Amino acid sequence: MIEVPLSSDPEQKFTIALNSVLYTFRVYYNSRANLWALDISLGTVALINGIALTIGDDIMSPYVSGPERLYMINITDSSLDADATNLGTDVKLFQLTAGEVASVTSV
């Protein structure tokens, strides 16, 4: 399990290695929609824009490119998405291994 480092800074951009690939993440708060969103690039090539960071399912499952098995998890209340102030503290982003996903879904 890898935790992707996030904060409640309303505009954050960083690079992270996932599965030996260096991605650029841009995370931002969309105040109109009242949600956090994610853009993913590989070098200067945009792979995916505007992924809603909502808890539950793999946020990458609809996409064929980019990192696999990214999950938003609320560590204090499993039913609430991140708000403007608790991203990175109460609600975190993790990349799980296939085995970790299988162990959770088999329960």
N, CA, C and O of each residue as an XYZ file, in Angstrom:
428
protein
N       0.851     -1.170      0.000
C       0.000      0.000      0.000
C       0.898      1.234      0.000
O       1.839      1.340      0.787
N       0.589      2.149     -0.886
C       1.323      3.410     -0.957
C       0.340      4.547     -0.713
O      -0.690      4.640     -1.380
N       0.662      5.409      0.245
C      -0.166      6.594      0.453
C       0.341      7.708     -0.451
O       1.530      8.027     -0.458
N      -0.574      8.293     -1.212
C      -0.248      9.444     -2.046
C      -0.376     10.676     -1.144
O      -1.449     10.916     -0.590
N       0.682     11.450     -0.986
C       0.655     12.571     -0.033
C      -0.220     13.719     -0.531
O       0.085     14.366     -1.533
N      -1.306     13.952      0.186
C      -2.218     15.046     -0.147
C      -2.390     15.955      1.057
O      -2.124     15.562      2.192
N      -2.840     17.183      0.793
C      -3.143     18.134      1.853
C      -4.410     18.887      1.459
O      -4.973     18.657      0.388
N      -4.839     19.761      2.309
C      -6.022     20.576      2.014
C      -5.667     21.863      1.274
O      -6.510     22.749      1.135
N      -4.437     21.972      0.801
C      -4.065     23.090     -0.062
C      -4.960     23.005     -1.293
O      -4.971     21.968     -1.957
N      -5.715     24.059     -1.625
C      -6.702     23.965     -2.711
C      -6.116     23.767     -4.104
O      -6.856     23.482     -5.045
N      -4.808     23.912     -4.253
C      -4.131     23.683     -5.540
C      -2.763     23.086     -5.238
O      -1.892     23.768     -4.700
N      -2.570     21.812     -5.584
C      -1.293     21.156     -5.313
C      -0.844     20.375     -6.545
O      -1.657     19.777     -7.250
N       0.442     20.394     -6.785
C       1.017     19.692     -7.932
C       2.319     19.051     -7.481
O       3.162     19.699     -6.861
N       2.476     17.760     -7.801
C       3.670     17.033     -7.385
C       3.868     15.826     -8.287
O       2.960     15.418     -9.011
N       5.057     15.266     -8.233
C       5.340     14.026     -8.957
C       5.435     12.888     -7.958
O       5.858     13.068     -6.816
N       5.028     11.705     -8.420
C       5.070     10.519     -7.566
C       5.321      9.300     -8.442
O       4.773      9.177     -9.537
N       6.157      8.406     -7.937
C       6.433      7.149     -8.637
C       5.460      6.089     -8.144
O       5.417      5.769     -6.956
N       4.679      5.549     -9.078
C       3.760      4.455     -8.784
C       4.020      3.354     -9.808
O       3.960      3.600    -11.013
N       4.305      2.159     -9.340
C       4.663      1.033    -10.211
C       5.838      1.393    -11.109
O       5.850      1.048    -12.290
N       6.819      2.081    -10.553
C       8.047      2.473    -11.248
C       7.826      3.468    -12.391
O       8.689      3.613    -13.257
N       6.693      4.144    -12.401
C       6.401      5.171    -13.400
C       6.236      6.491    -12.661
O       5.538      6.558    -11.649
N       6.879      7.542    -13.169
C       6.810      8.858    -12.536
C       5.647      9.657    -13.135
O       5.692     10.065    -14.296
N       4.616      9.870    -12.331
C       3.430     10.619    -12.742
C       3.458     12.008    -12.123
O       4.051     12.205    -11.062
N       2.820     12.969    -12.779
C       2.579     14.279    -12.193
C       1.104     14.342    -11.838
O       0.235     14.137    -12.686
N       0.836     14.630    -10.568
C      -0.532     14.779    -10.083
C      -0.803     16.254     -9.835
O       0.019     16.959     -9.249
N      -1.943     16.704    -10.278
C      -2.452     18.039     -9.926
C      -3.780     17.804     -9.221
O      -4.726     17.287     -9.816
N      -3.841     18.182     -7.967
C      -5.041     18.009     -7.153
C      -5.577     19.393     -6.840
O      -4.825     20.290     -6.457
N      -6.874     19.559     -7.006
C      -7.463     20.877     -6.795
C      -8.886     20.744     -6.278
O      -9.581     19.763     -6.540
N      -9.295     21.771     -5.530
C     -10.646     21.784     -4.981
C     -11.561     22.539     -5.925
O     -11.307     23.700     -6.246
N     -12.627     21.886     -6.372
C     -13.629     22.490     -7.229
C     -14.760     22.993     -6.332
O     -15.612     22.212     -5.907
N     -14.766     24.288     -6.045
C     -15.746     24.834     -5.105
C     -17.161     24.829     -5.677
O     -18.127     24.767     -4.917
N     -17.302     24.891     -6.985
C     -18.650     24.819     -7.582
C     -19.283     23.454     -7.361
O     -20.459     23.354     -7.010
N     -18.499     22.411     -7.566
C     -19.009     21.050     -7.399
C     -18.829     20.543     -5.970
O     -19.346     19.484     -5.617
N     -18.093     21.299     -5.146
C     -17.823     20.931     -3.759
C     -17.126     19.571     -3.675
O     -17.519     18.700     -2.898
N     -16.069     19.408     -4.502
C     -15.307     18.163     -4.460
C     -13.868     18.404     -4.895
O     -13.540     19.411     -5.522
N     -13.024     17.444     -4.541
C     -11.630     17.453     -4.957
C     -11.518     16.710     -6.279
O     -12.218     15.723     -6.504
N     -10.635     17.185     -7.154
C     -10.433     16.560     -8.454
C      -8.942     16.353     -8.701
O      -8.096     16.980     -8.063
N      -8.641     15.465     -9.634
C      -7.270     15.066     -9.915
C      -7.026     15.036    -11.417
O      -7.828     14.493    -12.177
N      -5.907     15.629    -11.837
C      -5.394     15.495    -13.195
C      -4.108     14.681    -13.098
O      -3.320     14.869    -12.171
N      -3.896     13.775    -14.055
C      -2.692     12.955    -14.067
C      -1.996     13.132    -15.402
O      -2.612     13.034    -16.463
N      -0.679     13.399    -15.328
C       0.142     13.549    -16.533
C       1.328     12.607    -16.454
O       1.762     12.195    -15.378
N       1.832     12.285    -17.622
C       3.061     11.512    -17.748
C       4.005     12.398    -18.539
O       3.871     12.541    -19.754
N       4.969     12.995    -17.833
C       5.804     14.022    -18.455
C       4.938     15.217    -18.813
O       4.261     15.778    -17.951
N       4.956     15.606    -20.070
C       4.136     16.740    -20.515
C       2.831     16.294    -21.157
O       2.073     17.117    -21.670
N       2.567     14.982    -21.131
C       1.360     14.435    -21.753
C       0.270     14.236    -20.709
O       0.442     13.474    -19.758
N      -0.851     14.925    -20.891
C      -1.990     14.752    -19.995
C      -2.634     13.396    -20.267
O      -2.994     13.089    -21.404
N      -2.776     12.591    -19.222
C      -3.423     11.290    -19.371
C      -4.900     11.367    -19.051
O      -5.738     10.858    -19.796
N      -5.217     12.016    -17.921
C      -6.596     12.082    -17.439
C      -6.783     13.415    -16.726
O      -5.912     13.858    -15.979
N      -7.922     14.044    -16.964
C      -8.228     15.320    -16.306
C      -9.566     15.242    -15.593
O     -10.537     14.691    -16.112
N      -9.596     15.803    -14.397
C     -10.851     15.983    -13.676
C     -11.442     14.764    -13.023
O     -12.665     14.652    -12.934
N     -10.607     13.832    -12.556
C     -11.125     12.668    -11.835
C     -11.657     13.136    -10.482
O     -10.926     13.756     -9.709
N     -12.912     12.846    -10.196
C     -13.483     13.185     -8.886
C     -12.883     12.280     -7.824
O     -12.892     11.057     -7.970
N     -12.362     12.872     -6.759
C     -11.766     12.103     -5.667
C     -12.854     11.752     -4.655
O     -13.033     12.432     -3.645
N     -13.568     10.679     -4.952
C     -14.653     10.215     -4.100
C     -14.279      8.871     -3.500
O     -13.552      8.086     -4.110
N     -14.777      8.617     -2.311
C     -14.442      7.370     -1.626
C     -15.202      6.212     -2.258
O     -16.203      6.399     -2.949
N     -14.700      5.023     -2.001
C     -15.384      3.827     -2.481
C     -14.564      3.055     -3.478
O     -13.525      2.492     -3.136
N     -15.028      3.026     -4.714
C     -14.405      2.214     -5.763
C     -13.079      2.801     -6.230
O     -12.729      3.937     -5.909
N     -12.359      2.001     -6.989
C     -11.110      2.406     -7.617
C     -11.396      3.584     -8.540
O     -12.133      3.440     -9.516
N     -10.818      4.749     -8.243
C     -11.099      5.934     -9.062
C     -10.509      5.816    -10.456
O     -10.860      6.598    -11.339
N      -9.611      4.846    -10.674
C      -8.977      4.665    -11.974
C      -9.659      3.588    -12.809
O      -9.269      3.387    -13.959
N     -10.646      2.898    -12.286
C     -11.247      1.772    -13.019
C     -11.840      2.150    -14.376
O     -11.830      1.303    -15.269
N     -12.359      3.369    -14.595
C     -12.877      3.679    -15.931
C     -11.799      3.965    -16.976
O     -12.126      4.120    -18.153
N     -10.546      4.040    -16.590
C      -9.488      4.505    -17.490
C      -8.517      3.387    -17.849
O      -8.267      2.488    -17.046
N      -7.972      3.449    -19.063
C      -7.017      2.436    -19.508
C      -5.571      2.882    -19.321
O      -4.658      2.058    -19.386
N      -5.353      4.168    -19.092
C      -3.986      4.655    -18.863
C      -3.893      5.247    -17.466
O      -4.899      5.629    -16.868
N      -2.673      5.315    -16.959
C      -2.454      5.858    -15.625
C      -2.265      4.765    -14.601
O      -2.333      3.579    -14.925
N      -2.027      5.164    -13.365
C      -1.786      4.173    -12.307
C      -3.049      3.375    -12.000
O      -4.165      3.847    -12.218
N      -2.859      2.174    -11.498
C      -3.987      1.300    -11.173
C      -4.291      1.307     -9.684
O      -3.440      1.630     -8.855
N      -5.522      0.943     -9.367
C      -5.988      0.685     -8.002
C      -5.747      1.857     -7.052
O      -5.079      1.703     -6.029
N      -6.288      3.024     -7.388
C      -6.233      4.190     -6.502
C      -7.576      4.323     -5.779
O      -8.633      4.378     -6.409
N      -7.514      4.371     -4.469
C      -8.723      4.424     -3.646
C      -8.654      5.590     -2.664
O      -7.645      5.796     -1.990
N      -9.744      6.345     -2.598
C      -9.915      7.356     -1.552
C     -10.554      6.650     -0.362
O     -11.548      5.939     -0.512
N      -9.978      6.849      0.817
C     -10.481      6.195      2.020
C     -10.625      7.229      3.119
O      -9.680      7.946      3.447
N     -11.834      7.296      3.689
C     -12.074      8.166      4.838
C     -11.759      7.342      6.077
O     -12.469      6.386      6.388
N     -10.702      7.710      6.780
C     -10.267      6.911      7.930
C     -11.072      7.206      9.195
O     -10.886      6.534     10.209
N     -11.963      8.202      9.154
C     -12.780      8.519     10.323
C     -14.256      8.207     10.136
O     -14.944      7.902     11.110
N     -14.764      8.276      8.896
C     -16.180      8.004      8.632
C     -16.286      7.522      7.191
O     -16.146      8.313      6.259
N     -16.529      6.245      7.007
C     -16.469      5.655      5.673
C     -17.518      6.168      4.696
O     -17.448      5.839      3.512
N     -18.472      6.950      5.138
C     -19.533      7.388      4.232
C     -19.345      8.797      3.678
O     -20.156      9.239      2.864
N     -18.306      9.514      4.090
C     -18.150     10.903      3.675
C     -16.923     11.120      2.803
O     -15.832     10.647      3.119
N     -17.115     11.852      1.684
C     -15.999     12.281      0.848
C     -15.257     13.418      1.537
O     -15.737     13.973      2.526
N     -14.104     13.756      1.022
C     -13.329     14.868      1.578
C     -14.057     16.185      1.356
O     -14.684     16.399      0.319
N     -13.964     17.056      2.344
C     -14.479     18.411      2.176
C     -13.280     19.338      1.956
O     -12.156     18.869      1.773
N     -13.513     20.619      1.973
C     -12.448     21.587      1.660
C     -11.306     21.564      2.668
O     -10.222     22.070      2.374
N     -11.522     20.987      3.855
C     -10.519     21.100      4.914
C      -9.885     19.790      5.378
O      -8.918     19.831      6.139
N     -10.389     18.626      4.951
C      -9.876     17.389      5.544
C      -9.190     16.427      4.574
O      -8.959     15.268      4.918
N      -8.866     16.888      3.374
C      -8.120     16.039      2.455
C      -6.704     15.846      2.989
O      -6.029     16.811      3.351
N      -6.269     14.612      3.033
C      -4.930     14.303      3.533
C      -4.874     14.036      5.019
O      -3.878     13.506      5.513
N      -5.928     14.392      5.749
C      -5.977     14.090      7.177
C      -7.029     13.016      7.437
O      -6.686     11.901      7.829
N      -8.304     13.336      7.225
C      -9.384     12.358      7.410
C      -9.588     11.491      6.170
O      -9.920     10.311      6.276
N      -9.388     12.079      5.006
C      -9.589     11.360      3.746
C      -8.256     11.308      3.010
O      -7.629     12.334      2.745
N      -7.840     10.086      2.687
C      -6.515      9.875      2.105
C      -6.632      9.082      0.805
O      -7.609      8.371      0.568
N      -5.599      9.230     -0.028
C      -5.531      8.506     -1.293
C      -4.444      7.445     -1.193
O      -3.308      7.734     -0.816
N      -4.813      6.200     -1.540
C      -3.873      5.081     -1.481
C      -3.852      4.338     -2.805
O      -4.871      4.223     -3.487
N      -2.674      3.833     -3.160
C      -2.589      2.847     -4.231
C      -2.434      1.498     -3.547
O      -1.501      1.283     -2.773
N      -3.355      0.598     -3.840
C      -3.342     -0.723     -3.235
C      -2.789     -1.744     -4.218
O      -2.857     -1.557     -5.433
N      -2.246     -2.812     -3.682
C      -1.822     -3.926     -4.530
C      -3.053     -4.752     -4.876
O      -4.099     -4.612     -4.243
N      -2.925     -5.614     -5.884
C      -4.037     -6.503     -6.255
C      -4.424     -7.394     -5.075
O      -5.604     -7.658     -4.845
N      -3.418     -7.854     -4.330
C      -3.688     -8.696     -3.163
C      -4.453     -7.959     -2.079
O      -5.343     -8.530     -1.449
N      -4.114     -6.699     -1.856
C      -4.822     -5.910     -0.836
C      -6.283     -5.696     -1.249
O      -7.186     -5.787     -0.417
N      -6.505     -5.418     -2.511
C      -7.874     -5.232     -2.999
C      -8.662     -6.540     -2.845
O      -9.812     -6.525     -2.405
N      -8.048     -7.656     -3.204
C      -8.715     -8.951     -3.106
C      -9.050     -9.304     -1.660
O     -10.113     -9.866     -1.394
N      -8.161     -8.982     -0.725
C      -8.417     -9.316      0.682
C      -9.558     -8.495      1.253
O     -10.288     -8.980      2.117
N      -9.729     -7.267      0.795
C     -10.813     -6.425      1.284
C     -12.136     -6.823      0.642
O     -13.157     -6.873      1.327
N     -12.140     -7.103     -0.645
C     -13.395     -7.440     -1.338
C     -13.889     -8.833     -1.024
O     -15.056     -9.135     -1.273
N     -13.032     -9.700     -0.479
C     -13.458    -11.055     -0.140
C     -14.078    -11.143      1.254
O     -14.578    -12.199      1.642
N     -14.051    -10.042      2.011
C     -14.585    -10.044      3.378
C     -16.083     -9.911      3.347
O     -16.723     -9.892      4.398
